[in-house]
């Protein structure tokens, strides 16, 4: 019998070894891409790995992606490995294949960060970099509070007063949007979208073209953590409600699906999300994408962990006691310890995979 908690890993290196072993045992075709500009905390090389199952010309493809936000890879990797170990590949319907993308952001996974080696949030990096970026005036107003000069109690209290004043004036959800909606003006800040496509951006686009170019229907699931009730997996559709793919996602997932633009999601409205790459690179396919967002802790606690981690990498000392404390908190906020949360992750993932396969076959 498969132990679901054992499918989850405490480090990127452990997760990669488990994933590759489980994919090989399940008969998958494994490919690896080396990140050319980043190493792990122990000097190790970092890879994005894929495992493909089914015929090379499969008409329908199920795609599962982990670690768009690096530290959240603990969750997504665990769900992928659980699917492999519980016989998921052998249960694929006829003419349906699967592509598992493990650690699309291996740097963030290895370093316990949401961002990549350039401090870029991948889920804000997939917009059109040849056009102007969306403004985030809210971020400009609170940028100094988000990244204070030091992480002392006094400094944090002063920053908190600034953030609370913004929330009092504009509302708590507006504050969340100002912080997490994405920005392209502060490279040393949080939720930074970058000013060019990242290595992960370029690589996943190439993978989509090579591995999915012959598919007629593609269902994409991207695994995330940090928002919502503990252990609950919210199914978020980030495309505009008027899009055809939105209607398909609604047909697949029903009332379980939420939408930031419709005001039904815990997520702020963001632009340049990673899943946008698939319809762009596969214009002849029907692409239906969702993100699963698993709840962990209260939003202020999660955002504070992100701010602390950003401060640590911009102005702090990773080897200091404070640095180790911040890292431990960052991991816990996005990957809670204990078996219960991990079992809840897989139960929801298994359910959602079933819905996606049914949708692909419809």
KETORTOR-910996 format. One record per residue: x, y, z of N, C-alpha, C in turn; residue in one letter. Coordinates in steps of 0.05 Angstrom, whole numbers, plus 5000, padded with zeros to 4 digits. Layout:
N
XYZXYZXYZa/...
//
This chain:
362
501749765000500050005000501850255000x/501050444984502650694981502150875005x/504350975017504251165039504151445026x/501951585027501751845014503652045027x/503852075053505752265065508652215055x/509351965050512051905041512551995012x/510452064998510752174970511752454970x/511552594993512452864996515252875006x/516653085000519553105006520253355021x/522453335036523253565053525253745038x/526153665015528053825000527653784970x/528753964954528653934925530153684916x/532453634928534053404920532553144925x/531353124948529752884955527452854936x/526053074930523753064912524552984884x/526753084874527653014847528252714845x/529752614865530352324865527852154866x/525952224883523452074884521852084858x/521752324847520252364822521352194799x/523952214795525252074773524951774777x/525251674802525051394807522151294802x/520251444812517451364808516551374779x/517551574765516951594736518151364720x/520551294727521951074713520450814719x/519750764744518250524752515650504737x/514350734733511750734719512050724689x/514450714679514950684650514850944635x/515351174648515251424635517851484619x/517551664600519851764584520752024598x/523152014610524152234626526152414611x/525752674613527652864602528353064623x/530753184621531753374641532953614627x/532453854640533554104630535154224653x/537754284648539454404668539154704669x/538654814692538555104695541455204692x/542055364671544855434666546055654683x/544355784699545356024714544856014744x/544255784754543755764783544555494794x/545455504820546155264834544455254860x/544355014872542854984897544555084921x/543355074945544755174969547255024976x/547554784966549954624971551754604946x/551254784927552754784902551854584882x/549554454886548654254868547354364843x/547454214821546154304796543054284799x/541654444785538754454787537454394761x/535454214761534154124737531154154738x/530054204715527154174709526953894696x/525253724706524953454695522053414685x/521753264664519153194654518952884652x/516552784655515952504650513452484633x/513652344611511452324592510452034591x/507752014590506551744588504451754565x/504151514553502251494531503551524504x/501951494483503051504456504051774449x/506051794432507252054424505252224409x/503252084396501252234381498552234395x/498552214422496052214437494452464431x/491852414427490052634419489452814443x/489552704467488852854491491252834511x/491953054524494153054542493453184569x/494053044590493753144617496453254626x/496653494635499153624643498953704672x/501053634688501153704716503853844721x/503854074734506254234737506654304766x/509154264775509854334803511954554804x/511854704826513954894833514155144816x/511955234804511855494792512855704812x/511855684836512955834859514555634875x/517255654872519055444881518355294906x/518055424929517555284954514955134953x/513155204936510655064933510954804919x/513454754909514054494896513854264915x/514154304941513854084960511053954956x/509054124953506354034949505953904922x/506554054901506053954874507653704868x/510153694877511753454873510553214887x/509553254911508353044926505852934912x/504253114901501853024886502652864861x/504652964847505652824823506652544830x/508252524850509452264858507252074868x/505252184883502952024892501451904868x/501052074847499751974823501351754810x/503951784808505651584796505551324812x/505851344839506051104856503350964859x/501151104855498550974858497450874831x/499150864811498350734785496950924766x/497251184770495951374752496451324722x/498951284714499551244686498051004674x/497750794689496450544679493450584676x/492350794689489450844688488651044667x/490551144652489951344631488051224610x/485951374602484151274582485551244555x/484351104537485451054510485751324496x/487951344482488651584466489051834484x/489751784509490352004528493051964540x/494752164538497352154550497652344574x/499852344587500352534609503152634608x/503452884615506053014617506353144645x/508253044660508753154687511253334685x/510953584693513253774694513953814723x/516353714730517253724758519253944762x/518654124780520454344788521054524764x/518954654754519354854733521055084743x/521155124769522855324782524655184802x/526655034793528354884812529855054831x/530655294823532055474842530355534866x/527855624861526155694883525555454901x/525255224889524754974905527154924923x/529554924911531954854926532555054948x/531955314944532755524962530355604981x/528155464979525855524996524855814991x/524555874965523656134956521256104937x/519656304935517556304914518656374887x/520656544887521756664862523956494850x/524856584826527056444813529756574819x/531756494805534456594810534756894804x/532857014790532957304784531057464802x/530057334823528057454841525357504826x/524957354805522457384789520357174798x/517957274801515657104806514657004778x/514956744774514256634747511356684740x/509556694760506756734753506157034748x/508157194744507857474736509657524711x/510957314700512957354680512057274652x/509657184649508857074623507157264606x/507357524612505957714595507657784571x/506657974555508058064531510158274539x/512658204539514758384548515458604527x/514258584504514658794484512659024487x/510758974504508759184509509159304537x/507859514543508059634569506859454591x/507959474615506959304637504659444651x/502859284663500759404678501759554703x/500559774709501359934732500459804758x/501959844779501159764805501759994824x/500060194824500560434841500560364870x/498960164877498860084905501559984915x/502959834899505659744907507559974911x/507360164892509160404895508760544921x/506260544931505660694955506760554980x/507260284979508060145003510659994999x/512160044977514559904971516659904993x/516960135006518960165027518160005052x/515559975056514659815079514959515073x/514659445048514959155041517759065044x/519659235037522559175040523859385057x/523659355084524959545102528059505102x/529359695114532359685115533359465132x/531959405154532759185170530259035179x/530558805193528358635201528058635231x/528558865244528258885272525358915280x/524758875306522058905315520959185310x/522659385313521759665309521159705279x/522859605262522459645233519959505224x/519559255234517259105226514659245235x/514759355259512459495270511759745253x/513859885245513460125229512260045202x/513359835190512259735164509359655167x/508759515190506059425194504059655196x/504859865208503160105210502560215183x/504560215165504160315138502160135123x/502559875125500759685111497959705122x/497659725148494959745160493559995152x/495060215150493860465141492860445113x/494360305096493460265068490960095068x/490959885084488559705085486159855096x/486560035115484360185127483160375106x/484860485089483960675069482660535045x/483860315036483060185011481759915014x/481959795038480859525042483059315043x/482459095058484458885061485058745034x/482958705018483458564993485058734974x/484659004975486259184959489159174967x/489659144993492459125002493658864992x/492158644993493158394982493858424952x/492058564937492558604909494958784904x/495358984920497659164917500259014921x/500258834941502658684946503158454926x/500958304921501358044906500358054877x/499158284869498158294841500358284820x/502758354828505058354810505958644804x/508658664800509758934794512358894778x/512959094762515359084744517259314749x/516959444773518559684778520759644799x/520459444815522359404838523559124836x/525959094823527158834820527858704847x/528158864867528858754894526358714911x/524058744899521558724914520258454911x/517758424922516358174921514458174897x/513757934888511957904865512858054840x/515458064836516658204814516358034788x/515258154767514758014743517058004723x/519258154728521558164710521058334686x/523158364669522958524645523758374620x/523958104623524457934600523657644608x/523157474588522457194595524757054610x/524056924631526056774647526856514633x/528856384644529656114634527355924636x/525955924659523655744662521455804642x/521056064636519056144616519756034588x/522256074580523055984554523055674552x/523755544574523955254574521155124573x/519255224588516655104588515255144561x/515855364548514655404522515755204502x/518355154503519554954486518454674491x/518154614517516954354524514154324514x/512554534516509854524506509754464476x/511454604461511454564432512354274425x/514454184439515553914432513853684442x/512753704466511253484477508253484472x/507153714466504253744464503353834437x/505253874418504553984392502553824376x/502353564382500553384366497853344380x/497553454403495053404418492853594409x/490453494410488153654402486853784427x/486953644449485853754474487953724496x/488353934512490353934533489054044558x/489353894580488453984606490754034625x/491154284634493454354650492654414679x/494154294698493754354726496354444738x/496354674751498754794763498354794794x/500154684809499854644838501054884853x/499454994872500255224888499355184917x/500655344935499855334963499955624974x/498555664997498855915011496356075015x/494156025001491756175004489355985010x/487656085028485255935033485355765059x/483155625065482955465089484955235089x/485955155112488054955115487254695100x/488954625081488654365067486654365044x/485054575042483054585020484354664994x/483654524973484754584946482754734930x/483154994927481355164911482255144882x/480255104864480855074835480355354822x/482555474815482555754805482955764775x/481155904761481455944732482156234728x/484456284716485556554714484856694687x/483556544669482856674643480356844647x/479957054630477557214633474957054630x/472957134645470356974644469156954617x/469857134598468657124572470056934553x/472356824561473956654543472656374540x/473056254517471955984512473155784532x/475755814538476955624557475855654585x/474755884592473455924618470955754619x/469455754597466955594596467555294598x/469755214584470554934586471354854614x/472955024627473754974655471354954673x/469355124669466955124685465454864680x/465454764655464054504649465554274663x/468154294664469754074675469454064706x/469654304719469954314748467554424762x/465554524747463054614759463354834779x/461754824800461755034820464255034838x/465954824835468454814850470455024839x/470055114814471955294802471355584811x/473455734816473256014824474756184803x/474256444805475456634786476156894800x/478756974799479457234810477857464798x/477557454771476157684758473157694765x/472057464772469257454780468857514810x/471157534824470957594853470357364870x/470657114860469956874875472456734886x/474856834881477256704888478656834912x/480256684926481956794947484356944935x/484856904909487157024895486457294885x/488457474886488257734872488357694842x/487457884827487657874798490657914790x/491757734775494557754766494657734736x/496757834725497257814696499957674692x/500157544668502757414661503157144676x/500956994680501156744694502356524675x/503656334688505056124673503355974653x/500855904662499155734645498355884619x/498756144618498156284592499956184570x/502256074576504055984555502855764538x/501155594549500155364534498355434511x/496255594514494755674491496355834471x/498255984481499956144463501755964445x/502855754457504655574442503155354428x/500555314434498955094422496355214411x/496655384390494255534380492155354368x/492955104359491054924346489754734365x/490354754391489254574411487254714429x/485454564440483654664461485154634488x/485954854500487354844525485554934548x/485354774568483754834591485554824616x/485855044630487855064652486555154678x/487555034699486855134726489355124744x/489155264766491155244787489655124811x/490954944825489954854851491455004872x/490055154888491255314910490555184937x/492455074950491954944976492455134999x/490455155016490755335039492755235060x/494055415073495955345094495455505119x/496155765119495855935142494456195133x/493856365153492456615147494156785127x/492756925110494157085089496257275100x/495657425122497757605132500357455140x/500057215151502357065159503956975135x/502556885114503856795090505257025076x/503957255073505257485061507557585077x/507357575103509657655120512057475116x/511557215113513757025107515057095081x/513557165061514657245034516357495037x/515357695051516857945055519457885070x/519257715091521657655107523757515090x/522857325073524757175056526057365036x/524457545025525457735006527557915019x/526958015043528858185057531458025062x/531157775070533457605076535357585053x/534257545029535957505005536957774994x/535657995000536558254991538458385010x/537958355036539458515056540458355080x/539658105082540357955106542557755103x/542857585122544957375123543657105126x/543756945104542456685105543556495127x/546056535134547356355153546856435182x/545656665186545156765213542856615226x/542656635253540256515266537656625256x/537556895251535157015239534656895212x/536656865196536356755169535156475170x/536156305188535156035190532256035200x/531656225218528956245228526956325206x/527756515190526056605168525656375148x/527756225142527456005123525655795133x/525855725159524055525171521155615170x/520755865175517955975174516955975146x/518556055127517756055099516855775090x/518355575097517655305089515055215102x/514655275127512255195141509755335130x/510055585123507655735113506755625086x/508555505070507755405044507655105043x/508754965064508754675064508554585093x/506054595104505754535132506654255140x/507854235163508853975172506553795180x/507053535180504953335189503653195166x/502552965172501352795151498652885141x/497053015159494353075152494153255128x/495753475127495653665105496353515079x/498353355080499353215056497253015045x/495852885063493752705054491352855042x/490853095053488753265042489453365014x/492053425010493053504984492453294963x/493253044970492852834950489952764945x/488252764966485452714962484252904941x/484853154944483753364926485053334898x/487653284898489053254872487853024856x/487452794870486352554857483652614846x/481952754861479352824852479453004827x/481253204828481453394806482553264781x/484453084784485452934761483252784748x/481552654764479252514753477352694737x/476852924747475153124733476453204706x/479053254707480553334683480453114662x/480852874670480752654650478052614638x/475952654655473252634645472652864626x/473753104632473353334614474753294588x/477153184589478653134564477152944546x/475852744558474452544543471752624533x/470652844544467852924537467753014508x/
//
